Amino acid sequence: MKRFGNSFLCIGTALTLLLVLLTLLSIFWTPYNTTEMNPAEKMQPPSMAHIMGTDNFGRDIFSRVLQGMGMSMTIALCVVAIGSVAGGVLGALCGYFGGLPDLILTRICDSITAFPSVLLALVIVSVVGSGTGQMIGALGVLFIPSFARVTRAEFARCRGQNYIQNAKLMGAGHGRIMLWHILPNTMQVLLPAIAIGFNNAILSEASMSYLGIGVQPPNASLGLMLSDSQIYLKSAPWYAISVGLTIVLLILGFSLIGEGLQQRSRRN
């Protein structure tokens, strides 16, 4: 089990780092302009000039996939940041102090998680309007309960430990105990949750952009590109395969990291 856990973490980290490096490269350079249309080269199959072919507007698919990965990772980072910070603070306070706020938070989290997050995000975006910012806000709010529940459980478990009681006897305040004594001991659970959160955020962004209520043209998005490619499955299958494989690799990388971190935390 130890060997497999380390393998999951190593393979996932290597795959994710490769994709991140390609994404960072696309900030400064892409083989072709991602928005420039070239009708003379539309729907070209993969070749030395276009390693993933071209789309229905003659744009290089590989260049747009690189930009789409950057968009997906940026959105996932923002969503996880909102969910982990807000959910972590709420979960830590409720788990440490308990009482009525803890009960209310638990009931709210249970109510929100009873519905599919993408479905609730669709409802929110339908009300406030479509767009990248609205999608980030909606998903960020819906990711709060998952992080709040994980953090609350760990803080509630740690608050009764002997080392916490000793810290209180030595005069340590609540803030110091939470930040310096409990939080470091919860990282082995929080880190896998963050990795899984990235995975879910990328999948949610792709799903919403696929439905046309996330990233809007002419910006490149993996979900939006996958939606555009579905009508060319027979005439240009490389379009959907290239985009779909990229989404799979992104999700696989973060999934393996999350699984590897969970395996390591179980051993500890």
WOVEN-V468176 format. One line per field, one symbol per residue. psi: psi as a letter, one per 30 degrees, with the letter a starting at -180 (. if undefined). A space follows every 50 residues. Layout:
psi=???
//
This chain:
psi=eeeeeeeeeeeeeeeeeeeeeeeeefefklelkffkkiffgkhklkaeej fgalafggkkeeeeeeeeeeeeeeeeeeeeeeeeeeeeeeeeeeeefaae eeeeeeeeeeeeffkkeeeeeeeeeeefllleeeeeeeeeeffeeeeeee eeeeeeeffglefeeeeefggkleeeeeefeeeeffefeeeeeeeeeeee eeeeeeeeeefggckklgkkkeeeeeeefffgeeeiffeeeeeeeeeeee eeeeeeeeeeeeeeeee.
//
